[in-house]
Amino acid sequence: NPEEIASSRSSVNDLLSSLDVESILTHLSNQGDTFSSCNHEYTVELSGLAHIETWRVVDGFFIDTDKRVIDICRNMIQSEEKALPYAGAAWPLDFKRNPDGRLFCFLPIPAQMDLPIQINGYFDLDDSRQNLFLDRSSHGGARLRFDWNKTLLETSVPKAYVRLLNDIQSDLGTIGIDAYYSTFPKAMEGDSNWESWLTLAFYEMASTEPLLRCSGESTWCELNVIRSTPPELRAVRDDLVAENFLPIPDPPIPSKVQNGFEQCGFDVPVLSPTELRTQLYEDQDVDCDVVRAPRACLRNLDYIREICRYCLSDKPDKDFRKLPLIIDSRGNLRTVGLTETPLYIATSRWDIDVFLDHPEWFVDHPCRVHNRKGRWWRPSF
């Protein structure tokens, strides 16, 4: 698809064709990122057999908000070194094979790496041209080369990586959600190698981008918007997701991805009792058989019990009103505080026998919650 690729790369190629690096940097400072993103189709022949491979490729010029990469690029040029804030990332959409990630400086670099995707950048290479220049003990101009590689890996390269994930969301029909999450890197701890610089910068940038699939109004959400389900609601999680009223990760965020965010100091938000109560509120007494409950997550007695227990776990007072979480003696689901007559908790069988004609007046069983301090608490209805 050469015409499609050429069209997508036109603005990038226009900048690359300039012989004046300062004009490129000025353009980027004023206009921001300039990049290409499209699918590249290749005919690959192995052992005489040809097949088509399709890759999502993102490449071009990426700069950070503080323009740190622009500043150090200018320092490199003044020191008569070559540098441009150019980076790229690529991933195969034909997931019948799982390629190893590779590092490129326009041509392949035989350096070992654990990243799952292909990474390209305008790196400064060592004398052997087999690896990046990474001598942190260097001084003067050599130190500037080290700082350039580190800055590029902390700015332009992770921006290209995040852009790739944004764009392959439209290819999910081809690769599937499990393959999508496999493109996320494993975060490397510490400051000891170039992959740790890249992966930590990636997760910091990814935390503010809609890269996580979830239920609710928006299919893709940022980290601070999603709400993972707590262990107490594990059994009812699928039904909460099906309700589509909360941004619950769907599927659950893989541990590799969650660990990556946590290493950068970003915890995955957990659905709180208050948030769940807010979504369950009703404006009238539902007064219906459980199987006809207004929400799927309330059509199972065990689920009602788990949801009720969690909604009460922070010991609300008035917030418990308007929740359809009570079962009366008929087996009907009722809304707390909105019933025509008060609901009573029978203290003995005698109470039920005296008011045998009014089972709708009584709660089927005491609605009480064993809280974390080991005490029983029962709300007033």
N, C-alpha and C positions, 0 to 999 in steps of 0.2 A: 504494500500500500504506500508507495513512495510519494504520491501526490498528497495524500492525507498527512503524512509525516512532514513534508516540506511546508505545507500550509500551517501546521501547528508550530513549526520551528521558525517561522519567518521573522518574528520579532527578536528571537534569540540570535539568529544568524545575522540580522542587521547589526546588532551590537558587536558580535564577534568579528564582523568584517571591519570594524573601526580600528585604525592604527593608533589612535590616541586613547591610551588607557584612562587618562584623567577625564575625558569626555564620557567614557563608559561609567566611571564611578560617579560623576556628577549626575548623569541620567538616573542611575539607580538611587542615589540619595534623594532625588526629587520625585521619582515615579514609583520607587519600591521594586519588589520582585518582578523579574521578567523571565518567564519560563515556558516550557512546552510540556504538555501532558496528553499523550494519546497512546493507542494500542499500536504496537509494531508487529507486523507479521513477517516471519522469516521462513524460507524453505531450507530445511536442514537435511543433509544426506549422511547417513551412517551405514557403512557396510553395503553400499549400493542401494539402500532403501531411503526414499525421500519422504519427509513429512513436514507439515506446517506447524510452527510454534508461534504463539501469540503472547507478547509481553506487554504489560503496562509500563511505560517508561516516562519518568518525570525528570527533566533536566533543564538547567538554565542558571540564572543569576538569582541568588537569595541573600537577603541582608537582614540583620537583626534590628530591632527597634532602636537600640542605642547606637547603631551604625559602627559598632566596634570592629566588625570585619572590614568595613570601608577604611577606617583609620589605619589599621595595621597593614592593609593592602597598600595604602599610600606609602607607608614606611618601607615596605618591601621594594616598591618601585624606586623610591629615593635611594635605596641601597643597591640599586641595579640588579635586583632579584626579580624573577617573574612571579606574578600573582594576579589572580582574579577571583572574586567571590562566586565561583562557578561550582555547582554540585549537581548530582543526579542520583536517582534511585530507580530500580527496576525489579519487577516480579513477574514470573510466568503465570499466565492464566490457565494454561493446560496443566492441571494439577495431577496428572497421572504419574508424574515423577516429582521428586522433591529435590531440587537442585541445591547444592551447597552455595552459601553466600560467597561472593568474591569482591575483592577490592580493585578499583581501577583508578588510574590517573590517565584517563582517555584510552590507555592500553592496560591490559591486565597486570596486576602486581602480585607476585607469588607469595605474598604475606599470608600467614595463617590467621583466620578469624572465625568467630562463632556466630556472626550475624546471619540471619536467614535470607537476606536479600542481597542484590548486587548494589554496590555503592561506588559512585564515581565522584571525583573531586579534583580541583586544581591544586594538588598537593606539591609540596617540595620534597623530592626524593633524596635518599642518601647517595653516596658515590657509586654504590653498586647498582643503583636503580632497581633494587629488589625489595625496597621497603621505604616507608616514610622516614624523613629525618626526625628522629625523636630523642636526640641527645640533650637531655635537660641540664647537663653540666656545662654546656657550651656557653660562650660569651660573645659579646659584640654582634657582628653580623650573623654568625652561626646561631646565636641565641634567638635572633629575630626569625630565623627560619623555623626553629622549634615552636616559637610563639605563634607563627602563622598557621602551622598545621593544627595546633591545639585550638586556635580560634576558629578555623574553618570547620573543625569537627564539632565545635560547640555551637555553631551558628548556622551556616549555610547548609551543611550536610544534614543535620537533623530536621531542618525546615523542609528540605526536599523529601526526606523520609516520611514526615508527617503528611505532606502533600500527597505522596503516593497512596497512603492509607485512605485519605479523604476520597481520592479518585477511584480506587478499586472497589469502593462500596457499590458503585454502579455496575460492577462486574460480578456481583455476588451470585447471580444466576448461573455464572460459569464456574466459579471457584468454590462457592459455599461458605458459610459462616465459620466453620472450623478452620478452613484454609486461610480465611481472612485473619483470624486471631493468631495463626501460626506466623504471620508476617511481623508480629511485634517482637522486639528483641528481648533477650534476657538481660536484665540490668546487671552491669558489672560493678562490684563494690570498689570503693577507694578511688585514688587518683593515680594509680600506678601504670595504666596503659591507655592507649588511644580509644579502645572500645568502651572503657568506662566513661571517658569524656563524652563520647557520642551517645551512649545509651541513657546516661543520666540527663543530658540535655534533651534527648528525645522525649523522655517521660515528663519532663518539666513542660515542654511545649505541648505534648499530647494532652495534658491535664486540662487545657483550656480549649480544646478542639472537640467537635462532635464525632468522636471515633468509637463510641460504645453503643452497641445496639440494645434497645430496650423497648418495653411495652409503653403504652401511653400515646399522647397526641403526637409526639415527635419520635420517629423511628431511631434516630441517632442523637445521642446526647453527650454533653460534656460531663466530666467526672463529678463536678459539684452538683449536678442536677439529678443524677441517678440515685436510686435508693435500693440497696441490696436488702434481701430479706434476712432477718435475724434467725438464729438457730431455732428459736421457739416457734417459728412459722414455717419451718422447712416442709412439713407435711402438706401445707395448703399453698405452697409457693406457686405451683402451676396454675391453680385457680385464680390467684391474685394476678398473675401475669395475663391470664385470659380475660380478666375484667377490663384490661386496657385503660385503667384509670390512674395508674401510678407508673412512673418511669423506672420499672424494675429491669435490671439487665436480663436480656433474653437472647441467647443462653447465659447462664452465670459467667461472670468474668473469669477466664482461666487464671489459675494461681500464678503463672509466670507473669501475666500482665498486672495482676493485683500487687504482686511483690515488687514489680518495677515502679509502680506509683508510690508504694510505701517506702521504698528506699530513697525516694526524693522528698519524703515528708508529706505525701498526699494519701490520707486514708480514704478508703472507699466508704461513702456515707451509708449509714444503715437506716432503714425505715423506722421511725419512732412511733410510739403509741399514739401520740397526738396527731401525727400525719395520717395514720391509718384511721383513727376515729373520724377525722375531717372528711375522708372519702366515703365513709359508711353512713353518714348522717342521712336520716329520712325526715321529711316534713309532716308525715302522718303515720299513724299506727298501721303497719303493714298487715297485721292480723291474717296471716295465711299459713297454709300448710308448708312445712319446711321445703318440700320438693318444688314449691312454687315461689320460693323466696326471690326477691327482686335482683339478687346478685348470685352468680354461680357459686361463689366462695361461701355462701350461706345455705347451700342446699344439702349440707351434710352435717349431722349432729356433732361429729368429732371435730369438724372444722370450726363450727360455731363455738365449741368449747375452747379450742386453741386460740381463736381470734378474740373471744371474750376475755380469756385469761391475759392475753398480751395487751389488749386495750385497757385493762385494769391494772397493769403491772406498775404504772407510775402513780397509782391511787388518785385518779381524778375525782372531782366532785360534780360540778354542774356539767362538765364536758361529757359525762356519760349519758346525759339526756339525748334523745333523738337517735340513739343507736338501736338497730333492730337485732338485738343479741339475747333476747329473753325468750324462753319456751314456756308457754302456759300448760296447765294440766290437760288440755285437749291435744297438745302436741303442736300448737300453732306458734309461729314466730311472731313476736310482739316488739314494738318500739318503746323503749324506756321513756317514761314521762309524757307520752302522747296517747296512752290508752284512755278509753272513755271513763273507766273507773280505775282506781288504784289497783296495783298488783300486790298481792300479799304472799308472804312466805309462810306456809303452814308449819306450825310448831309441833303439831301432833295429827294423828289420823282423825281425831275428833273434829278438827277444823274442816277437813274435807267432807266428812259425813254430814255435818250440819248444813253446809252450803253445797250439797250435792248437785243442785240444779245450776250452779254457777262455776263450773270448772275454769271459765275464762278469767276468774278473779285471782287465781293462784298460779304462782310460778311452779313449774314442774319439779325443780330441785333447787336448793339454795345456790344462788349465784355468788360464789365466793372464790377468792383467789389467794393462793399461798404465795406471799411475796418473798423477796430475797432475804428478808430478815427473819423468816420462819414464822411470821404471824398471819393469822387469817383476817381478811378484810372483806366486808360486805357492804355494797353501796345501798343507799335508800332509793326506792323507786317512786 
